[in-house]
Amino acid sequence: MTLGQSLAVLAFSLTLVVILLVGFDVPSRLNRLNRLNRLVDPEAVVYRLASEALMDSPRPIRSATPGG
């Protein structure tokens, strides 16, 4: 295969790959997947739980009724 034919095959195949990616809406699907992964960030959950543990201190339970 000559250089010209190799370049033509390469250009055609890459064009076909781009057409398939756009046709199956791959960029949007990857963006949605990335957004879902960012919603469940394990480090954020750990930091939130740690900050809640620091804020919660033992307090006596008060009765809701007056004088009780």
C-alpha positions in Angstrom: 0.0 0.0 0.0 1.4 3.4 -0.9 1.6 6.4 1.4 -1.3 8.1 -0.4 -3.5 5.1 0.0 -2.5 4.7 3.7 -3.4 8.3 4.4 -6.7 8.0 2.6 -7.6 4.9 4.6 -6.6 6.6 7.8 -8.6 9.8 7.0 -11.7 7.7 6.1 -11.5 5.6 9.2 -11.1 8.5 11.5 -13.9 10.3 9.8 -16.1 7.2 10.3 -15.1 7.1 14.0 -16.1 10.8 14.5 -19.4 10.2 12.7 -20.2 7.3 15.0 -19.3 9.2 18.1 -21.5 12.1 17.2 -24.3 9.8 16.0 -24.4 7.9 19.2 -24.1 11.1 21.2 -21.1 9.8 23.1 -19.9 13.3 24.4 -23.3 13.9 26.1 -23.4 10.4 27.5 -19.9 10.8 29.0 -20.9 14.1 30.4 -23.9 12.6 32.1 -21.8 9.7 33.5 -19.3 12.2 34.8 -22.0 14.3 36.5 -23.4 11.2 38.2 -19.9 10.2 39.4 -19.4 13.7 40.9 -22.7 13.5 42.8 -21.4 10.6 44.8 -17.9 11.8 45.9 -16.7 9.6 48.7 -14.3 12.2 50.0 -17.1 14.7 50.3 -19.2 12.3 52.2 -16.3 11.6 54.6 -15.7 15.3 55.2 -19.4 16.0 55.7 -19.7 13.2 58.3 -16.6 14.4 60.1 -17.9 17.9 60.3 -21.2 16.7 61.5 -19.5 14.6 64.2 -17.6 17.7 65.4 -20.8 19.8 65.5 -22.8 17.2 67.4 -22.0 17.3 71.0 -23.8 15.3 73.7 -26.7 17.4 75.0 -29.2 16.5 77.6 -32.6 15.6 76.2 -35.2 18.2 77.1 -38.8 17.3 77.6 -41.3 19.0 75.2 -43.8 19.5 78.0 -43.3 22.5 80.4 -42.0 21.4 83.8 -41.3 17.9 82.6 
